């Protein structure tokens, strides 16, 4: 059943009307991932929380890059690099619970 969630989210994003000057569905989704990750990290699951923070940060950087009018590569590479390093650190945490 979990494999169907991306399809459900894609359908939801198509049904939502675009708001002028507001954040897109994927930006809100990435911020929600970061908030959930920080909350999980605070209370118990450090590894899962940091993986969610890395995924949310990378998604937000990618969406911001694709929607910006001026596309400078460094604005994509540095945030993606930082989130990849956070992901690697989260996988190498000893006994993270």
Phi and psi restraints in degrees (range 20) as a CNS / XPLOR table:
assign (resid 1 and name C) (resid 2 and name N)
       (resid 2 and name CA) (resid 2 and name C) 1.0 -66.7 20.0 2
assign (resid 2 and name N) (resid 2 and name CA)
       (resid 2 and name C) (resid 3 and name N) 1.0 -26.1 20.0 2
assign (resid 2 and name C) (resid 3 and name N)
       (resid 3 and name CA) (resid 3 and name C) 1.0 -69.5 20.0 2
assign (resid 3 and name N) (resid 3 and name CA)
       (resid 3 and name C) (resid 4 and name N) 1.0 -13.8 20.0 2
assign (resid 3 and name C) (resid 4 and name N)
       (resid 4 and name CA) (resid 4 and name C) 1.0 -86.0 20.0 2
assign (resid 4 and name N) (resid 4 and name CA)
       (resid 4 and name C) (resid 5 and name N) 1.0 -14.0 20.0 2
assign (resid 4 and name C) (resid 5 and name N)
       (resid 5 and name CA) (resid 5 and name C) 1.0 -59.8 20.0 2
assign (resid 5 and name N) (resid 5 and name CA)
       (resid 5 and name C) (resid 6 and name N) 1.0 -43.1 20.0 2
assign (resid 5 and name C) (resid 6 and name N)
       (resid 6 and name CA) (resid 6 and name C) 1.0 -59.4 20.0 2
assign (resid 6 and name N) (resid 6 and name CA)
       (resid 6 and name C) (resid 7 and name N) 1.0 -35.0 20.0 2
assign (resid 6 and name C) (resid 7 and name N)
       (resid 7 and name CA) (resid 7 and name C) 1.0 -67.7 20.0 2
assign (resid 7 and name N) (resid 7 and name CA)
       (resid 7 and name C) (resid 8 and name N) 1.0 -40.3 20.0 2
assign (resid 7 and name C) (resid 8 and name N)
       (resid 8 and name CA) (resid 8 and name C) 1.0 -65.4 20.0 2
assign (resid 8 and name N) (resid 8 and name CA)
       (resid 8 and name C) (resid 9 and name N) 1.0 -43.1 20.0 2
assign (resid 8 and name C) (resid 9 and name N)
       (resid 9 and name CA) (resid 9 and name C) 1.0 -65.6 20.0 2
assign (resid 9 and name N) (resid 9 and name CA)
       (resid 9 and name C) (resid 10 and name N) 1.0 -36.4 20.0 2
assign (resid 9 and name C) (resid 10 and name N)
       (resid 10 and name CA) (resid 10 and name C) 1.0 -65.8 20.0 2
assign (resid 10 and name N) (resid 10 and name CA)
       (resid 10 and name C) (resid 11 and name N) 1.0 -40.0 20.0 2
assign (resid 10 and name C) (resid 11 and name N)
       (resid 11 and name CA) (resid 11 and name C) 1.0 -66.1 20.0 2
assign (resid 11 and name N) (resid 11 and name CA)
       (resid 11 and name C) (resid 12 and name N) 1.0 -40.2 20.0 2
assign (resid 11 and name C) (resid 12 and name N)
       (resid 12 and name CA) (resid 12 and name C) 1.0 -63.8 20.0 2
assign (resid 12 and name N) (resid 12 and name CA)
       (resid 12 and name C) (resid 13 and name N) 1.0 -41.1 20.0 2
assign (resid 12 and name C) (resid 13 and name N)
       (resid 13 and name CA) (resid 13 and name C) 1.0 -67.6 20.0 2
assign (resid 13 and name N) (resid 13 and name CA)
       (resid 13 and name C) (resid 14 and name N) 1.0 -28.1 20.0 2
assign (resid 13 and name C) (resid 14 and name N)
       (resid 14 and name CA) (resid 14 and name C) 1.0 -76.7 20.0 2
assign (resid 14 and name N) (resid 14 and name CA)
       (resid 14 and name C) (resid 15 and name N) 1.0 -29.0 20.0 2
assign (resid 14 and name C) (resid 15 and name N)
       (resid 15 and name CA) (resid 15 and name C) 1.0 -80.6 20.0 2
assign (resid 15 and name N) (resid 15 and name CA)
       (resid 15 and name C) (resid 16 and name N) 1.0 -24.8 20.0 2
assign (resid 15 and name C) (resid 16 and name N)
       (resid 16 and name CA) (resid 16 and name C) 1.0 -74.8 20.0 2
assign (resid 16 and name N) (resid 16 and name CA)
       (resid 16 and name C) (resid 17 and name N) 1.0 133.7 20.0 2
assign (resid 16 and name C) (resid 17 and name N)
       (resid 17 and name CA) (resid 17 and name C) 1.0 -73.3 20.0 2
assign (resid 17 and name N) (resid 17 and name CA)
       (resid 17 and name C) (resid 18 and name N) 1.0 144.0 20.0 2
assign (resid 17 and name C) (resid 18 and name N)
       (resid 18 and name CA) (resid 18 and name C) 1.0 -71.7 20.0 2
assign (resid 18 and name N) (resid 18 and name CA)
       (resid 18 and name C) (resid 19 and name N) 1.0 132.6 20.0 2
assign (resid 18 and name C) (resid 19 and name N)
       (resid 19 and name CA) (resid 19 and name C) 1.0 -101.5 20.0 2
assign (resid 19 and name N) (resid 19 and name CA)
       (resid 19 and name C) (resid 20 and name N) 1.0 136.6 20.0 2
assign (resid 19 and name C) (resid 20 and name N)
       (resid 20 and name CA) (resid 20 and name C) 1.0 -75.4 20.0 2
assign (resid 20 and name N) (resid 20 and name CA)
       (resid 20 and name C) (resid 21 and name N) 1.0 124.9 20.0 2
assign (resid 20 and name C) (resid 21 and name N)
       (resid 21 and name CA) (resid 21 and name C) 1.0 78.2 20.0 2
assign (resid 21 and name N) (resid 21 and name CA)
       (resid 21 and name C) (resid 22 and name N) 1.0 2.5 20.0 2
assign (resid 21 and name C) (resid 22 and name N)
       (resid 22 and name CA) (resid 22 and name C) 1.0 -101.8 20.0 2
assign (resid 22 and name N) (resid 22 and name CA)
       (resid 22 and name C) (resid 23 and name N) 1.0 165.1 20.0 2
assign (resid 22 and name C) (resid 23 and name N)
       (resid 23 and name CA) (resid 23 and name C) 1.0 -71.1 20.0 2
assign (resid 23 and name N) (resid 23 and name CA)
       (resid 23 and name C) (resid 24 and name N) 1.0 148.5 20.0 2
assign (resid 23 and name C) (resid 24 and name N)
       (resid 24 and name CA) (resid 24 and name C) 1.0 -76.4 20.0 2
assign (resid 24 and name N) (resid 24 and name CA)
       (resid 24 and name C) (resid 25 and name N) 1.0 170.2 20.0 2
assign (resid 24 and name C) (resid 25 and name N)
       (resid 25 and name CA) (resid 25 and name C) 1.0 -59.4 20.0 2
assign (resid 25 and name N) (resid 25 and name CA)
       (resid 25 and name C) (resid 26 and name N) 1.0 -42.4 20.0 2
assign (resid 25 and name C) (resid 26 and name N)
       (resid 26 and name CA) (resid 26 and name C) 1.0 -71.2 20.0 2
assign (resid 26 and name N) (resid 26 and name CA)
       (resid 26 and name C) (resid 27 and name N) 1.0 -31.0 20.0 2
assign (resid 26 and name C) (resid 27 and name N)
       (resid 27 and name CA) (resid 27 and name C) 1.0 -67.5 20.0 2
assign (resid 27 and name N) (resid 27 and name CA)
       (resid 27 and name C) (resid 28 and name N) 1.0 -43.1 20.0 2
assign (resid 27 and name C) (resid 28 and name N)
       (resid 28 and name CA) (resid 28 and name C) 1.0 -65.1 20.0 2
assign (resid 28 and name N) (resid 28 and name CA)
       (resid 28 and name C) (resid 29 and name N) 1.0 -39.7 20.0 2
assign (resid 28 and name C) (resid 29 and name N)
       (resid 29 and name CA) (resid 29 and name C) 1.0 -63.8 20.0 2
assign (resid 29 and name N) (resid 29 and name CA)
       (resid 29 and name C) (resid 30 and name N) 1.0 -41.1 20.0 2
assign (resid 29 and name C) (resid 30 and name N)
       (resid 30 and name CA) (resid 30 and name C) 1.0 -69.1 20.0 2
assign (resid 30 and name N) (resid 30 and name CA)
       (resid 30 and name C) (resid 31 and name N) 1.0 -36.9 20.0 2
assign (resid 30 and name C) (resid 31 and name N)
       (resid 31 and name CA) (resid 31 and name C) 1.0 -65.6 20.0 2
assign (resid 31 and name N) (resid 31 and name CA)
       (resid 31 and name C) (resid 32 and name N) 1.0 -38.0 20.0 2
assign (resid 31 and name C) (resid 32 and name N)
       (resid 32 and name CA) (resid 32 and name C) 1.0 -63.6 20.0 2
assign (resid 32 and name N) (resid 32 and name CA)
       (resid 32 and name C) (resid 33 and name N) 1.0 -39.3 20.0 2
assign (resid 32 and name C) (resid 33 and name N)
       (resid 33 and name CA) (resid 33 and name C) 1.0 -60.9 20.0 2
assign (resid 33 and name N) (resid 33 and name CA)
       (resid 33 and name C) (resid 34 and name N) 1.0 -42.3 20.0 2
assign (resid 33 and name C) (resid 34 and name N)
       (resid 34 and name CA) (resid 34 and name C) 1.0 -65.6 20.0 2
assign (resid 34 and name N) (resid 34 and name CA)
       (resid 34 and name C) (resid 35 and name N) 1.0 -43.7 20.0 2
assign (resid 34 and name C) (resid 35 and name N)
       (resid 35 and name CA) (resid 35 and name C) 1.0 -64.6 20.0 2
assign (resid 35 and name N) (resid 35 and name CA)
       (resid 35 and name C) (resid 36 and name N) 1.0 -43.0 20.0 2
assign (resid 35 and name C) (resid 36 and name N)
       (resid 36 and name CA) (resid 36 and name C) 1.0 -63.8 20.0 2
assign (resid 36 and name N) (resid 36 and name CA)
       (resid 36 and name C) (resid 37 and name N) 1.0 -40.8 20.0 2
assign (resid 36 and name C) (resid 37 and name N)
       (resid 37 and name CA) (resid 37 and name C) 1.0 -64.0 20.0 2
assign (resid 37 and name N) (resid 37 and name CA)
       (resid 37 and name C) (resid 38 and name N) 1.0 -42.7 20.0 2
assign (resid 37 and name C) (resid 38 and name N)
       (resid 38 and name CA) (resid 38 and name C) 1.0 -65.4 20.0 2
assign (resid 38 and name N) (resid 38 and name CA)
       (resid 38 and name C) (resid 39 and name N) 1.0 -40.9 20.0 2
assign (resid 38 and name C) (resid 39 and name N)
       (resid 39 and name CA) (resid 39 and name C) 1.0 -63.6 20.0 2
assign (resid 39 and name N) (resid 39 and name CA)
       (resid 39 and name C) (resid 40 and name N) 1.0 -44.0 20.0 2
assign (resid 39 and name C) (resid 40 and name N)
       (resid 40 and name CA) (resid 40 and name C) 1.0 -63.9 20.0 2
assign (resid 40 and name N) (resid 40 and name CA)
       (resid 40 and name C) (resid 41 and name N) 1.0 -40.0 20.0 2
assign (resid 40 and name C) (resid 41 and name N)
       (resid 41 and name CA) (resid 41 and name C) 1.0 -65.1 20.0 2
assign (resid 41 and name N) (resid 41 and name CA)
       (resid 41 and name C) (resid 42 and name N) 1.0 -35.4 20.0 2
assign (resid 41 and name C) (resid 42 and name N)
       (resid 42 and name CA) (resid 42 and name C) 1.0 -68.6 20.0 2
assign (resid 42 and name N) (resid 42 and name CA)
       (resid 42 and name C) (resid 43 and name N) 1.0 -43.6 20.0 2
assign (resid 42 and name C) (resid 43 and name N)
       (resid 43 and name CA) (resid 43 and name C) 1.0 -89.7 20.0 2
assign (resid 43 and name N) (resid 43 and name CA)
       (resid 43 and name C) (resid 44 and name N) 1.0 -38.5 20.0 2
assign (resid 43 and name C) (resid 44 and name N)
       (resid 44 and name CA) (resid 44 and name C) 1.0 -161.0 20.0 2
assign (resid 44 and name N) (resid 44 and name CA)
       (resid 44 and name C) (resid 45 and name N) 1.0 -52.6 20.0 2
assign (resid 44 and name C) (resid 45 and name N)
       (resid 45 and name CA) (resid 45 and name C) 1.0 -92.6 20.0 2
assign (resid 45 and name N) (resid 45 and name CA)
       (resid 45 and name C) (resid 46 and name N) 1.0 87.1 20.0 2
assign (resid 45 and name C) (resid 46 and name N)
       (resid 46 and name CA) (resid 46 and name C) 1.0 -66.6 20.0 2
assign (resid 46 and name N) (resid 46 and name CA)
       (resid 46 and name C) (resid 47 and name N) 1.0 -44.7 20.0 2
assign (resid 46 and name C) (resid 47 and name N)
       (resid 47 and name CA) (resid 47 and name C) 1.0 -65.2 20.0 2
assign (resid 47 and name N) (resid 47 and name CA)
       (resid 47 and name C) (resid 48 and name N) 1.0 -47.5 20.0 2
assign (resid 47 and name C) (resid 48 and name N)
       (resid 48 and name CA) (resid 48 and name C) 1.0 -64.3 20.0 2
assign (resid 48 and name N) (resid 48 and name CA)
       (resid 48 and name C) (resid 49 and name N) 1.0 -39.6 20.0 2
assign (resid 48 and name C) (resid 49 and name N)
       (resid 49 and name CA) (resid 49 and name C) 1.0 -62.8 20.0 2
assign (resid 49 and name N) (resid 49 and name CA)
       (resid 49 and name C) (resid 50 and name N) 1.0 -43.0 20.0 2
assign (resid 49 and name C) (resid 50 and name N)
       (resid 50 and name CA) (resid 50 and name C) 1.0 -71.6 20.0 2
assign (resid 50 and name N) (resid 50 and name CA)
       (resid 50 and name C) (resid 51 and name N) 1.0 -30.6 20.0 2
assign (resid 50 and name C) (resid 51 and name N)
       (resid 51 and name CA) (resid 51 and name C) 1.0 -67.0 20.0 2
assign (resid 51 and name N) (resid 51 and name CA)
       (resid 51 and name C) (resid 52 and name N) 1.0 -41.2 20.0 2
assign (resid 51 and name C) (resid 52 and name N)
       (resid 52 and name CA) (resid 52 and name C) 1.0 -66.6 20.0 2
assign (resid 52 and name N) (resid 52 and name CA)
       (resid 52 and name C) (resid 53 and name N) 1.0 -38.0 20.0 2
assign (resid 52 and name C) (resid 53 and name N)
       (resid 53 and name CA) (resid 53 and name C) 1.0 -64.7 20.0 2
assign (resid 53 and name N) (resid 53 and name CA)
       (resid 53 and name C) (resid 54 and name N) 1.0 -41.4 20.0 2
assign (resid 53 and name C) (resid 54 and name N)
       (resid 54 and name CA) (resid 54 and name C) 1.0 -64.7 20.0 2
assign (resid 54 and name N) (resid 54 and name CA)
       (resid 54 and name C) (resid 55 and name N) 1.0 -43.3 20.0 2
assign (resid 54 and name C) (resid 55 and name N)
       (resid 55 and name CA) (resid 55 and name C) 1.0 -65.8 20.0 2
assign (resid 55 and name N) (resid 55 and name CA)
       (resid 55 and name C) (resid 56 and name N) 1.0 -43.4 20.0 2
assign (resid 55 and name C) (resid 56 and name N)
       (resid 56 and name CA) (resid 56 and name C) 1.0 -65.7 20.0 2
assign (resid 56 and name N) (resid 56 and name CA)
       (resid 56 and name C) (resid 57 and name N) 1.0 -39.9 20.0 2
assign (resid 56 and name C) (resid 57 and name N)
       (resid 57 and name CA) (resid 57 and name C) 1.0 -66.0 20.0 2
assign (resid 57 and name N) (resid 57 and name CA)
       (resid 57 and name C) (resid 58 and name N) 1.0 -41.9 20.0 2
assign (resid 57 and name C) (resid 58 and name N)
       (resid 58 and name CA) (resid 58 and name C) 1.0 -66.5 20.0 2
assign (resid 58 and name N) (resid 58 and name CA)
       (resid 58 and name C) (resid 59 and name N) 1.0 -41.3 20.0 2
assign (resid 58 and name C) (resid 59 and name N)
       (resid 59 and name CA) (resid 59 and name C) 1.0 -64.0 20.0 2
assign (resid 59 and name N) (resid 59 and name CA)
       (resid 59 and name C) (resid 60 and name N) 1.0 -41.8 20.0 2
assign (resid 59 and name C) (resid 60 and name N)
       (resid 60 and name CA) (resid 60 and name C) 1.0 -65.5 20.0 2
assign (resid 60 and name N) (resid 60 and name CA)
       (resid 60 and name C) (resid 61 and name N) 1.0 -41.4 20.0 2
assign (resid 60 and name C) (resid 61 and name N)
       (resid 61 and name CA) (resid 61 and name C) 1.0 -64.3 20.0 2
assign (resid 61 and name N) (resid 61 and name CA)
       (resid 61 and name C) (resid 62 and name N) 1.0 -40.8 20.0 2
assign (resid 61 and name C) (resid 62 and name N)
       (resid 62 and name CA) (resid 62 and name C) 1.0 -66.9 20.0 2
assign (resid 62 and name N) (resid 62 and name CA)
       (resid 62 and name C) (resid 63 and name N) 1.0 -43.8 20.0 2
assign (resid 62 and name C) (resid 63 and name N)
       (resid 63 and name CA) (resid 63 and name C) 1.0 -66.0 20.0 2
assign (resid 63 and name N) (resid 63 and name CA)
       (resid 63 and name C) (resid 64 and name N) 1.0 -41.3 20.0 2
assign (resid 63 and name C) (resid 64 and name N)
       (resid 64 and name CA) (resid 64 and name C) 1.0 -63.9 20.0 2
assign (resid 64 and name N) (resid 64 and name CA)
       (resid 64 and name C) (resid 65 and name N) 1.0 -38.3 20.0 2
assign (resid 64 and name C) (resid 65 and name N)
       (resid 65 and name CA) (resid 65 and name C) 1.0 -67.4 20.0 2
assign (resid 65 and name N) (resid 65 and name CA)
       (resid 65 and name C) (resid 66 and name N) 1.0 -43.0 20.0 2
assign (resid 65 and name C) (resid 66 and name N)
       (resid 66 and name CA) (resid 66 and name C) 1.0 -71.7 20.0 2
assign (resid 66 and name N) (resid 66 and name CA)
       (resid 66 and name C) (resid 67 and name N) 1.0 -26.1 20.0 2
assign (resid 66 and name C) (resid 67 and name N)
       (resid 67 and name CA) (resid 67 and name C) 1.0 -93.1 20.0 2
assign (resid 67 and name N) (resid 67 and name CA)
       (resid 67 and name C) (resid 68 and name N) 1.0 -9.3 20.0 2
assign (resid 67 and name C) (resid 68 and name N)
       (resid 68 and name CA) (resid 68 and name C) 1.0 -77.2 20.0 2
assign (resid 68 and name N) (resid 68 and name CA)
       (resid 68 and name C) (resid 69 and name N) 1.0 152.5 20.0 2
assign (resid 68 and name C) (resid 69 and name N)
       (resid 69 and name CA) (resid 69 and name C) 1.0 -78.6 20.0 2
assign (resid 69 and name N) (resid 69 and name CA)
       (resid 69 and name C) (resid 70 and name N) 1.0 -38.3 20.0 2
assign (resid 69 and name C) (resid 70 and name N)
       (resid 70 and name CA) (resid 70 and name C) 1.0 -99.0 20.0 2
assign (resid 70 and name N) (resid 70 and name CA)
       (resid 70 and name C) (resid 71 and name N) 1.0 121.8 20.0 2
assign (resid 70 and name C) (resid 71 and name N)
       (resid 71 and name CA) (resid 71 and name C) 1.0 -106.4 20.0 2
assign (resid 71 and name N) (resid 71 and name CA)
       (resid 71 and name C) (resid 72 and name N) 1.0 98.3 20.0 2
assign (resid 71 and name C) (resid 72 and name N)
       (resid 72 and name CA) (resid 72 and name C) 1.0 -102.7 20.0 2
assign (resid 72 and name N) (resid 72 and name CA)
       (resid 72 and name C) (resid 73 and name N) 1.0 127.7 20.0 2
assign (resid 72 and name C) (resid 73 and name N)
       (resid 73 and name CA) (resid 73 and name C) 1.0 -62.3 20.0 2
assign (resid 73 and name N) (resid 73 and name CA)
       (resid 73 and name C) (resid 74 and name N) 1.0 -34.0 20.0 2
assign (resid 73 and name C) (resid 74 and name N)
       (resid 74 and name CA) (resid 74 and name C) 1.0 -64.2 20.0 2
assign (resid 74 and name N) (resid 74 and name CA)
       (resid 74 and name C) (resid 75 and name N) 1.0 -27.4 20.0 2
assign (resid 74 and name C) (resid 75 and name N)
       (resid 75 and name CA) (resid 75 and name C) 1.0 -71.4 20.0 2
assign (resid 75 and name N) (resid 75 and name CA)
       (resid 75 and name C) (resid 76 and name N) 1.0 -15.0 20.0 2
assign (resid 75 and name C) (resid 76 and name N)
       (resid 76 and name CA) (resid 76 and name C) 1.0 -100.1 20.0 2
assign (resid 76 and name N) (resid 76 and name CA)
       (resid 76 and name C) (resid 77 and name N) 1.0 -40.5 20.0 2
assign (resid 76 and name C) (resid 77 and name N)
       (resid 77 and name CA) (resid 77 and name C) 1.0 -68.2 20.0 2
assign (resid 77 and name N) (resid 77 and name CA)
       (resid 77 and name C) (resid 78 and name N) 1.0 -42.2 20.0 2
assign (resid 77 and name C) (resid 78 and name N)
       (resid 78 and name CA) (resid 78 and name C) 1.0 -66.4 20.0 2
assign (resid 78 and name N) (resid 78 and name CA)
       (resid 78 and name C) (resid 79 and name N) 1.0 -49.7 20.0 2
assign (resid 78 and name C) (resid 79 and name N)
       (resid 79 and name CA) (resid 79 and name C) 1.0 -63.1 20.0 2
assign (resid 79 and name N) (resid 79 and name CA)
       (resid 79 and name C) (resid 80 and name N) 1.0 -38.4 20.0 2
assign (resid 79 and name C) (resid 80 and name N)
       (resid 80 and name CA) (resid 80 and name C) 1.0 -65.9 20.0 2
assign (resid 80 and name N) (resid 80 and name CA)
       (resid 80 and name C) (resid 81 and name N) 1.0 -39.7 20.0 2
assign (resid 80 and name C) (resid 81 and name N)
       (resid 81 and name CA) (resid 81 and name C) 1.0 -63.1 20.0 2
assign (resid 81 and name N) (resid 81 and name CA)
       (resid 81 and name C) (resid 82 and name N) 1.0 -42.6 20.0 2
assign (resid 81 and name C) (resid 82 and name N)
       (resid 82 and name CA) (resid 82 and name C) 1.0 -64.3 20.0 2
assign (resid 82 and name N) (resid 82 and name CA)
       (resid 82 and name C) (resid 83 and name N) 1.0 -42.5 20.0 2
assign (resid 82 and name C) (resid 83 and name N)
       (resid 83 and name CA) (resid 83 and name C) 1.0 -69.4 20.0 2
assign (resid 83 and name N) (resid 83 and name CA)
       (resid 83 and name C) (resid 84 and name N) 1.0 -33.6 20.0 2
assign (resid 83 and name C) (resid 84 and name N)
       (resid 84 and name CA) (resid 84 and name C) 1.0 -66.1 20.0 2
assign (resid 84 and name N) (resid 84 and name CA)
       (resid 84 and name C) (resid 85 and name N) 1.0 -39.9 20.0 2
assign (resid 84 and name C) (resid 85 and name N)
       (resid 85 and name CA) (resid 85 and name C) 1.0 -65.4 20.0 2
assign (resid 85 and name N) (resid 85 and name CA)
       (resid 85 and name C) (resid 86 and name N) 1.0 -38.5 20.0 2
assign (resid 85 and name C) (resid 86 and name N)
       (resid 86 and name CA) (resid 86 and name C) 1.0 -63.3 20.0 2
assign (resid 86 and name N) (resid 86 and name CA)
       (resid 86 and name C) (resid 87 and name N) 1.0 -39.1 20.0 2
assign (resid 86 and name C) (resid 87 and name N)
       (resid 87 and name CA) (resid 87 and name C) 1.0 -63.2 20.0 2
assign (resid 87 and name N) (resid 87 and name CA)
       (resid 87 and name C) (resid 88 and name N) 1.0 -43.6 20.0 2
assign (resid 87 and name C) (resid 88 and name N)
       (resid 88 and name CA) (resid 88 and name C) 1.0 -64.9 20.0 2
assign (resid 88 and name N) (resid 88 and name CA)
       (resid 88 and name C) (resid 89 and name N) 1.0 -42.0 20.0 2
assign (resid 88 and name C) (resid 89 and name N)
       (resid 89 and name CA) (resid 89 and name C) 1.0 -64.0 20.0 2
assign (resid 89 and name N) (resid 89 and name CA)
       (resid 89 and name C) (resid 90 and name N) 1.0 -38.1 20.0 2
assign (resid 89 and name C) (resid 90 and name N)
       (resid 90 and name CA) (resid 90 and name C) 1.0 -66.7 20.0 2
assign (resid 90 and name N) (resid 90 and name CA)
       (resid 90 and name C) (resid 91 and name N) 1.0 -31.6 20.0 2
assign (resid 90 and name C) (resid 91 and name N)
       (resid 91 and name CA) (resid 91 and name C) 1.0 -75.5 20.0 2
assign (resid 91 and name N) (resid 91 and name CA)
       (resid 91 and name C) (resid 92 and name N) 1.0 -25.0 20.0 2
assign (resid 91 and name C) (resid 92 and name N)
       (resid 92 and name CA) (resid 92 and name C) 1.0 -95.9 20.0 2
assign (resid 92 and name N) (resid 92 and name CA)
       (resid 92 and name C) (resid 93 and name N) 1.0 5.6 20.0 2
assign (resid 92 and name C) (resid 93 and name N)
       (resid 93 and name CA) (resid 93 and name C) 1.0 -65.4 20.0 2
assign (resid 93 and name N) (resid 93 and name CA)
       (resid 93 and name C) (resid 94 and name N) 1.0 129.3 20.0 2
assign (resid 93 and name C) (resid 94 and name N)
       (resid 94 and name CA) (resid 94 and name C) 1.0 -80.8 20.0 2
assign (resid 94 and name N) (resid 94 and name CA)
       (resid 94 and name C) (resid 95 and name N) 1.0 127.3 20.0 2
assign (resid 94 and name C) (resid 95 and name N)
       (resid 95 and name CA) (resid 95 and name C) 1.0 54.3 20.0 2
assign (resid 95 and name N) (resid 95 and name CA)
       (resid 95 and name C) (resid 96 and name N) 1.0 40.6 20.0 2
assign (resid 95 and name C) (resid 96 and name N)
       (resid 96 and name CA) (resid 96 and name C) 1.0 -74.4 20.0 2
assign (resid 96 and name N) (resid 96 and name CA)
       (resid 96 and name C) (resid 97 and name N) 1.0 129.6 20.0 2
